[in-house]
Amino acid sequence: MRVEIRGGRILWPDGTIEEGSLAIEGGRIAGPTRATGFSAFHVIDARGLLVLPGIIDLHGDAFERQIMPRPGVEVSLAVALQETDLQMVGNGITTAFHAITYSWEPGLRGGLMTRRLKEAIASQRGRLAADTHVHLRHETFNLDAVDEVAGWLDDGSIRLLAFNDHTPDIHRLIDQPTKLQKYAERAHLSVGDFRALVSRVWARRDEVPATISRLAKAAATARVASASHDDDSPEMRRQFHALGCTICEFPKTETAALAARDLGDPIVLGAPNVMRGGSHTNAIGASTMLARGIGDVLASDYYYPSLLHAAFRLAREGVLPFAKAWDLVSANPAAAAGMTDRGSIRAGARADFVLVDDEQPALPRVAATLVAGRPVFQADRQLAAGF
């Protein structure tokens, strides 16, 4: 399909924003064009709108709330993924990494659910509007799943691998049944059975380092980007960097983030942290970090709309120029994930766009989203006949 985006304010790779028009052919950007010189089957009237590269979300797990809208209430995975997809493209996300946690815990984050989700994503791929991938959050104490995860890396069904380690935090609660209750409920176990499971898992902690090394090597061999999650020290970041795990995802301390920056490793921060003006867990402030040049990528984490609003807030408050703020949700995540075909508006790149109404700077609104040149979302404004 041939498309022309006509008359919008286009964000170019050099950071300039200029009014112009773009030609799209075969799902790729053909380049700038004059409005009268390109015969297109579909013309999208973008006058008054910003034309921006589509948002790339490396870590989003809000789909869990679609699967289980209330504790113990699960809906069809196909329905949950479809509804999640609608929310993502409605907020300008054109490339999505569903962060699926594969833990030793049964229930929402257990092996059965992980396999079902992977299969559901694969079966829905042709129906989902966003270009959707699996970001597997491997709990490092999930020792019995290592062979399975290595196989998924080899067959290409994982696009990003993260090493999570929440087991020590859970183990510290083993003698506090009230605090352990929420984890037991998530796993569909009694507190007593969950406590026994934690004890069995913790007893195998000496086996963890070797399996991390094995999976890091498997990811590198498969050319799959890998991340360490919640780095709490420079030593932790250096250890993962030495394994070829170069993405520092949600560092818990400034010193860990600084170590990542010194190593040249992409640092992923939470967009909700920026959008809200601070962390909901009293973690380090993402905006403060970014103002000091610490941070490369924003991820939606638990709230998909945060990516759009975080970028605009950073620019509005003078933390970063708008182009640099938008790089945090487009060009930079593309580079971190090794996706060389997207993230900026240039000839030959995928035609992934979000058209934004910024008339109210404090409340930007997605007017339309295109994925590989195909319109997948439109707000109430009439942009094109047959759109």
Protein Blocks (a to p, Z undefined) as FASTA:
>chain_A
ZZddehiacddfkopacddddddeehiafbdcdfklcccfbdcdfehiacddddddfbdc
klmmmmmmbghiacdfklmmmmmmmmmmmnopabdcddddddfbecjllmklmmmmmmmm
mmmmmmpmbdcdddddddfklmmlmmmmmmmmmnopafbdcdddfklmmmmmmmmmklmm
mmmmmnopafklmmmmmmmmmmmmmmmmmmmmmmmmmmmmnopacddehiabfklmmmmm
mnopabcghiabfklmmmmmmnopacdddfklmmnopafklpacfklmmmnopajbdcek
lamklmmmmmmmmmmnomacfklmmmmmmmmmmmmnopakgoiacehiacddddddfkbm
mlccdfbdceehiafbdcfbdfbghZZ
